[in-house]
Amino acid sequence: MTAVLSGTELGRLIRDGVSADAAALSERGVHPRLAVVVATDDESSAWYVRSIAKTAARSGVQCDVVDLGAGATPAGITAELERLSADPAVHGIILQTPLPGGARLEELATAIDPGKDVDGANPVSLGRLAAGLPAHPPATAAAVLALLDHYEVPLAGRRAVVVGRSTVVGKPAAQLLLARDATVTICHRHTEDLAAATREADVLVVAVGRAGLITAEHVAPHAVVVDVGTNPTPDGGLAGDADARSLSGRVAALTPVPGGVGPVTTALLLRHTITAASR
């Protein structure tokens, strides 16, 4: 049997705490506010932003979606991030990906005030994370660890394999796992014999944006698989980077898509916003 590591309950628990803290802050005259800057017409991105806005509304956090359009220039995006960083009423800022051609998250995110960088995109935040200093980690990477902790998956001394090396998920997830004393391997498109590497994993995190990449040949029977993929399907749904049918009954545990990492990621973005507002 393969255990299903749903993120629904954990997301609800985090949101309940956010709601209570948001109410307490409001009584002190501080109204938590998150700004999501969008410069894409990507449908999976739009789905994610809608999820953030709906969850924020239910949790007492104001969420402003700033849609600059897919034709936005790097200069225009930078100017908007600087404006929001200077606005004392805004406590958290997210720059949603993907970005228009010629724009790089790592460069544009330098315009986000590190104190408002609730999704850990600014290189300053990423550097502090790597150094073990206080910083908001990227919420999706943090959600991976939160789920593993919620289901009491041991990490110290275990072999963790991360497929994907983005600064949004792969690299920060590897840093967080390393900080928990896991032995970490990062795989990517140039990895020779991916299946041989992933079969060594006690914990396998996959975040590449390629539906069904991980199949039964890539896993060991004892593996815990955390699927970060959110790939749109022709019927309007979402598919993970792991082939759930292929892995069912072949691994110890698997996060579902949707309903796994996603609800926890959204809840943690709001938790980070509350933390920033409290400061």
Backbone torsions as a table, in degrees:
resi	resn	phi	psi	omega
1	MET	NA	139.3	176.7
2	THR	-104.0	120.2	178.2
3	ALA	-71.4	140.8	177.9
4	VAL	-98.1	117.1	-178.2
5	LEU	-93.9	78.2	-179.1
6	SER	-69.4	144.1	176.2
7	GLY	-98.2	3.1	-174.6
8	THR	-63.7	-49.2	-178.0
9	GLU	-65.5	-46.0	-179.3
10	LEU	-63.3	-42.3	177.1
11	GLY	-58.2	-41.4	179.6
12	ARG	-64.6	-42.3	179.8
13	LEU	-61.6	-42.8	179.1
14	ILE	-65.6	-42.9	-179.8
15	ARG	-64.2	-36.5	177.7
16	ASP	-60.7	-42.5	177.5
17	GLY	-65.7	-38.4	177.4
18	VAL	-62.3	-44.0	-179.2
19	SER	-61.1	-44.5	179.7
20	ALA	-63.7	-43.7	-178.8
21	ASP	-70.9	-35.5	177.8
22	ALA	-63.9	-40.8	178.4
23	ALA	-64.1	-41.4	179.4
24	ALA	-64.8	-40.6	177.9
25	LEU	-65.4	-40.3	-180.0
26	SER	-62.1	-35.9	177.9
27	GLU	-64.5	-24.8	178.2
28	ARG	-92.1	3.9	178.5
29	GLY	87.4	10.5	177.7
30	VAL	-107.4	117.8	-176.6
31	HIS	-109.1	102.5	-175.2
32	PRO	-55.7	132.8	-175.1
33	ARG	-139.6	128.7	-179.9
34	LEU	-115.2	135.2	176.4
35	ALA	-114.5	127.5	178.4
36	VAL	-112.2	113.8	-178.9
37	VAL	-93.8	124.4	-175.8
38	VAL	-121.0	133.5	176.8
39	ALA	-139.6	49.5	-177.6
40	THR	-155.1	156.9	172.2
41	ASP	-111.5	19.3	179.0
42	ASP	-64.2	129.7	-173.3
43	GLU	-70.0	-38.8	179.2
44	SER	-65.7	-34.8	175.7
45	SER	-65.5	-42.6	179.3
46	ALA	-61.9	-40.0	177.8
47	TRP	-60.9	-43.6	-178.9
48	TYR	-65.5	-43.0	-179.7
49	VAL	-65.1	-40.6	176.6
50	ARG	-61.0	-39.6	178.9
51	SER	-63.3	-42.6	178.6
52	ILE	-61.5	-47.6	-176.6
53	ALA	-62.5	-43.0	-179.8
54	LYS	-66.1	-43.3	-179.1
55	THR	-66.8	-39.7	178.3
56	ALA	-61.7	-43.7	-179.1
57	ALA	-60.4	-37.5	-180.0
58	ARG	-75.5	-16.5	-173.0
59	SER	-106.8	2.5	178.2
60	GLY	83.5	18.2	177.0
61	VAL	-110.9	125.4	176.8
62	GLN	-72.2	132.6	180.0
63	CYS	-124.5	118.0	177.7
64	ASP	-104.3	117.6	175.9
65	VAL	-92.5	115.3	-178.9
66	VAL	-101.9	97.8	-175.8
67	ASP	-92.5	108.1	-179.2
68	LEU	-89.7	-7.9	179.9
69	GLY	85.4	154.5	-177.1
70	ALA	-66.9	-15.3	179.3
71	GLY	-92.2	8.4	-178.9
72	ALA	-61.6	144.9	178.6
73	THR	-94.4	157.9	175.2
74	PRO	-54.8	-38.6	179.2
75	ALA	-64.6	-40.7	179.3
76	GLY	-66.8	-40.3	178.4
77	ILE	-65.1	-44.3	179.2
78	THR	-59.6	-43.8	-179.4
79	ALA	-61.4	-39.8	-179.6
80	GLU	-68.7	-40.9	177.9
81	LEU	-64.1	-38.1	177.9
82	GLU	-67.1	-39.0	178.3
83	ARG	-62.5	-45.1	-179.6
84	LEU	-67.9	-36.7	178.9
85	SER	-63.4	-32.3	-178.6
86	ALA	-85.2	-8.9	-176.6
87	ASP	-85.5	112.5	-177.0
88	PRO	-66.7	-15.8	179.4
89	ALA	-81.0	-13.2	179.9
90	VAL	-98.5	127.9	-177.8
91	HIS	-106.1	-25.8	-179.3
92	GLY	-136.8	143.3	-179.2
93	ILE	-133.0	133.9	174.6
94	ILE	-125.1	134.5	169.7
95	LEU	-104.7	109.5	-174.8
96	GLN	-76.6	142.6	174.8
97	THR	-108.2	159.9	2.7
98	PRO	-74.0	167.6	-178.4
99	LEU	-113.3	161.4	177.6
100	PRO	-59.4	157.0	179.6
101	GLY	-54.7	135.5	-179.8
102	GLY	91.8	-8.1	-179.6
103	ALA	-104.4	135.5	179.1
104	ARG	-120.1	130.4	-178.8
105	LEU	-55.9	-43.5	-175.7
106	GLU	-61.0	-30.9	179.4
107	GLU	-83.0	-47.1	-177.1
108	LEU	-66.4	-34.7	-176.0
109	ALA	-67.0	-12.6	175.3
110	THR	-64.8	-17.5	179.1
111	ALA	-83.2	-5.3	178.3
112	ILE	-87.9	125.9	175.1
113	ASP	-55.3	123.3	-178.6
114	PRO	-54.7	-29.9	178.3
115	GLY	-69.7	-19.3	179.3
116	LYS	-109.2	5.9	-174.5
117	ASP	-82.7	73.3	-171.3
118	VAL	-75.7	-7.2	176.5
119	ASP	-115.6	18.1	171.7
120	GLY	55.2	40.1	-176.3
121	ALA	-93.3	-28.9	-179.8
122	ASN	-64.4	134.1	178.3
123	PRO	-54.1	-28.1	175.9
124	VAL	-62.1	-44.1	179.0
125	SER	-64.3	-42.9	-179.7
126	LEU	-65.5	-37.4	178.0
127	GLY	-66.4	-41.0	178.1
128	ARG	-65.1	-38.1	177.4
129	LEU	-61.4	-45.9	-179.5
130	ALA	-64.2	-30.9	-178.8
131	ALA	-86.2	-3.3	-179.2
132	GLY	77.9	22.4	179.3
133	LEU	-99.3	158.7	-178.4
134	PRO	-59.4	130.4	177.6
135	ALA	-169.7	155.2	173.0
136	HIS	-77.6	117.1	174.9
137	PRO	-75.1	159.4	172.2
138	PRO	-51.9	133.5	-170.0
139	ALA	-62.2	-35.7	-179.1
140	THR	-67.0	-42.4	177.2
141	ALA	-62.8	-41.9	178.3
142	ALA	-63.8	-34.7	179.6
143	ALA	-64.8	-34.8	176.9
144	VAL	-58.4	-48.7	-179.9
145	LEU	-67.5	-38.7	-179.9
146	ALA	-61.8	-41.2	178.5
147	LEU	-65.9	-44.7	179.5
148	LEU	-60.9	-40.1	177.8
149	ASP	-67.4	-41.8	-178.2
150	HIS	-59.6	-37.6	-179.7
151	TYR	-96.2	12.7	173.0
152	GLU	55.4	44.3	175.7
153	VAL	-82.7	118.2	-178.6
154	PRO	-67.7	143.4	-177.6
155	LEU	-121.4	-36.1	-176.7
156	ALA	-59.4	124.9	178.5
157	GLY	79.8	-6.7	-179.4
158	ARG	-85.6	156.4	178.5
159	ARG	-91.1	119.0	178.5
160	ALA	-111.6	133.7	176.9
161	VAL	-119.7	126.7	178.5
162	VAL	-110.5	122.4	177.6
163	VAL	-100.2	111.7	-174.7
164	GLY	120.1	136.5	-175.6
165	ARG	-126.8	29.0	178.4
166	SER	-68.8	156.3	174.7
167	THR	-77.8	-8.7	179.1
168	VAL	-82.6	-39.2	-176.9
169	VAL	-131.7	-60.3	-168.3
170	GLY	-56.7	-57.2	-177.9
171	LYS	-64.0	-47.9	179.2
172	PRO	-66.1	-33.9	176.4
173	ALA	-62.8	-40.6	177.7
174	ALA	-62.9	-41.0	178.3
175	GLN	-62.8	-42.2	-179.6
176	LEU	-67.0	-38.9	177.2
177	LEU	-66.8	-40.4	178.1
178	LEU	-62.4	-38.9	179.0
179	ALA	-65.7	-20.1	177.7
180	ARG	-97.3	16.4	173.4
181	ASP	71.2	23.0	170.1
182	ALA	-80.6	155.5	172.1
183	THR	-93.5	116.4	-164.6
184	VAL	-112.5	134.2	171.8
185	THR	-121.0	134.0	175.0
186	ILE	-107.6	127.7	176.5
187	CYS	-110.4	154.7	-177.6
188	HIS	-153.4	-170.4	-172.7
189	ARG	-64.3	-20.5	-179.9
190	HIS	-97.7	3.7	178.4
191	THR	-67.5	126.6	177.2
192	GLU	-81.1	132.2	179.2
193	ASP	56.3	67.7	-179.5
194	LEU	-55.2	-43.1	-176.9
195	ALA	-60.4	-38.8	179.1
196	ALA	-63.3	-37.9	179.6
197	ALA	-71.2	-45.4	-175.2
198	THR	-72.6	-25.5	178.3
199	ARG	-68.4	-13.1	177.6
200	GLU	-82.9	-7.3	-170.1
201	ALA	-80.4	133.2	163.7
202	ASP	-80.7	-38.9	175.6
203	VAL	-124.1	122.9	-178.8
204	LEU	-116.6	118.5	178.3
205	VAL	-110.1	123.9	-178.1
206	VAL	-121.2	124.5	-175.2
207	ALA	-149.0	76.9	-177.3
208	VAL	-126.3	-13.0	-178.6
209	GLY	74.5	36.6	178.6
210	ARG	-132.2	105.5	-173.2
211	ALA	-58.5	132.6	173.6
212	GLY	70.2	17.5	-177.4
213	LEU	-61.0	-44.5	-175.6
214	ILE	-91.2	120.8	179.9
215	THR	-122.4	-174.4	-176.1
216	ALA	-57.8	-31.0	-178.5
217	GLU	-69.3	-14.6	-175.6
218	HIS	-94.2	-1.2	-169.2
219	VAL	-129.5	155.7	170.5
220	ALA	-96.2	154.4	-176.9
221	PRO	-60.4	-25.9	-177.5
222	HIS	-90.5	1.3	-170.9
223	ALA	-71.1	145.7	168.4
224	VAL	-105.5	119.9	-174.0
225	VAL	-108.7	122.3	176.0
226	VAL	-107.0	112.0	-174.6
227	ASP	-98.7	111.8	-177.9
228	VAL	-94.6	-8.0	-175.0
229	GLY	-66.0	141.2	173.5
230	THR	-136.6	84.7	-175.9
231	ASN	-104.6	123.1	-179.5
232	PRO	-62.5	141.3	177.2
233	THR	-108.2	160.3	-178.1
234	PRO	-58.2	-26.5	-179.0
235	ASP	-88.6	9.4	177.8
236	GLY	89.4	5.2	178.7
237	GLY	-93.9	-162.9	179.4
238	LEU	-130.1	142.3	176.2
239	ALA	-124.8	146.9	-179.8
240	GLY	-86.3	177.2	175.8
241	ASP	-79.1	-14.1	175.6
242	ALA	-103.1	142.4	176.5
243	ASP	-82.3	97.8	-172.9
244	ALA	-59.4	-38.5	179.8
245	ARG	-63.9	-41.5	-179.5
246	SER	-67.0	-33.9	-175.1
247	LEU	-87.9	-20.7	-178.0
248	SER	-59.3	124.7	-177.7
249	GLY	82.5	-2.3	-177.5
250	ARG	-112.0	-12.3	178.5
251	VAL	-129.7	165.2	-178.5
252	ALA	-71.5	-39.4	-176.7
253	ALA	-156.6	153.8	-177.1
254	LEU	-151.5	137.0	173.5
255	THR	-82.9	139.7	179.6
256	PRO	-81.6	160.0	172.5
257	VAL	-133.4	118.7	-4.3
258	PRO	-78.5	178.4	174.8
259	GLY	98.6	6.5	178.8
260	GLY	-106.9	-95.3	-178.9
261	VAL	-68.5	-33.4	-173.4
262	GLY	-54.5	-54.4	-178.8
263	PRO	-60.8	-32.1	-179.7
264	VAL	-74.4	-39.4	177.7
265	THR	-58.6	-49.3	-179.2
266	THR	-61.2	-43.6	-180.0
267	ALA	-64.2	-38.4	-179.8
268	LEU	-70.0	-33.2	174.2
269	LEU	-58.5	-41.8	179.0
270	LEU	-70.3	-38.1	176.4
271	ARG	-61.5	-42.6	177.8
272	HIS	-63.9	-36.6	178.3
273	THR	-65.2	-40.4	177.8
274	ILE	-62.4	-43.5	179.1
275	THR	-60.7	-43.8	179.2
276	ALA	-64.8	-40.7	179.3
277	ALA	-65.8	-36.3	179.9
278	SER	-65.6	-32.1	179.2
279	ARG	-71.4	NA	NA
